[in-house]
Amino acid sequence: MTLRRARLAVRTHRDHGQVSVEFLGILPLIILVLLALWECALAGYTYTLAGDAADKGARKGAVARAGRESGVCRDAALNSLSGDWRDSAAVTCHDDFGPGLYRAKVELEVPVVFPGLGGLGFTVTGEAAAAKEG
């Protein structure tokens, strides 16, 4: 019995630090997965911002005076954005969506977690339409 305990003690002593080595080996993969999840969250947030900006632009354009709709729509959409999203926004406003409707379309570039790596190369689009007033 004592010989068996001695062998177990030697065996467990040799495994000291094994968990640390395995954790250090898997750590880069864990970090990459977390960065990918964060990038997905950024893409979802950008999509939400694009839809909200388009909605605000369409509502303001629908109630604006004739001839000023496009400028009011664009200003309202851009004012609802901040930072890099405002700089990368492409806003299109017009009333050819259908009779009595005013349409706004906002395209935003999805930012990257590390800006030095460059853009991901895709944009998200938010579209909205509102009934014209008057």
N, C-alpha and C positions, 0 to 999 in steps of 0.2 A: 504494500500500500504506500509506503513512503517513497519507493522508487517511482511509482506512477505519479505521485504529487510532484516529485522533483522534475520529471519529464514535462509535465504540464507547465510548471513554473518556467522552465527553459523555453518551451515553445511560445508561451505568451510573452516572455521577455523579448524574444526575437521580433515579435510583431509590433513592438512599440514604435509609434510614428507612422504606421502604415496608413491610417485614416488621414493624417495630414498630407501625406504624399499623394494619395488618391484625390483629395479635395483640391490640391494645387493643380493636379492634372486636369480636372474637370472645370476649374474656375474660368478659363477663357470661354468655354462653351456656355456656361451660365451667363457670363457678361454679354456674349453675342445674342443670346435669346432675350435678355432683358432689353438690350438696345433695339432689337427687332420689334418687341412689344411696344416700346416707347414710340418708335417710328409709326407703328399702326395707330397708336393713340393720337399722334400729331396729324396723321391723315384724316382720322375721324373728326377731330376738332376743326381742321381746315374745311372739311365738307360742311360742318355745322355753320361755320362762319360765312361760307359762300351762300348758303341758303338763306341765312338771316339777312345778309347784306342785300341779296336780290329781293327779298320780301319788303324790306324797308324802302329800297329804291322804287319798286313797283307801286307801293302805296303812295309815296310822295309824288311820283310822276302822274298817277291817276287823278290826283286832286289839284295839280298845278294848272296855271293858266295856259291857254293855247299858245304854242310857240316856245314855251319855256320848259316843257315836260322833260326833254332829254337832259338838260343841264341840272334841273332839280333832282331828277332821278339819279344821275351820276354822283352828284354831291352827297345825297343821302346815303347811297351805297358805300361810298368811300369813307364817309364820316363814321360809319358803324364799324370800320376796320381799324386796326392799329398796327404799328411796327412794320415788320417785313411783309405781312399780308397786304397792307395798303400799297406798298411799293410794287408788289407783283400782281396787283389786281387788274383785270381787264373787264371793264363794265360796258355792256351794250344795253341801250334802252330804246324801245320803239313801240308803236301801237299797231303793228301789222299782225299781231297774234290772232286777232279775231275782232268782230264788231263789238265795240264797247269795252274792250280789254286793253290794258296797258301792260307791256311785258318788260321785265328786266332779267338780264343774264349776267352773272358774275363768275369769272374764272380766276382761280387762285392757284398759285404754285405751292406744292406741299414742301415745307422746309425740312431740312435734314437735322439729325441730332448733332452732328459735327459739321458746322458750316464750311470748313476747309475742304471737305470731300466733294463739294459741288452739289448741284441739284439732283434730285432723283429722276428728273426728266418727265414727270407727269403732273398734270393739273387736275383739279376737281372743279366741277361746274355746279352752280346753284342757279335755278331758274324759278321765277315767280311771276304771277300775273294778278292784276287787281282790276276790279270794275271801275270804269271811268265815272267820275262824278260830274254832274251837270249836264 
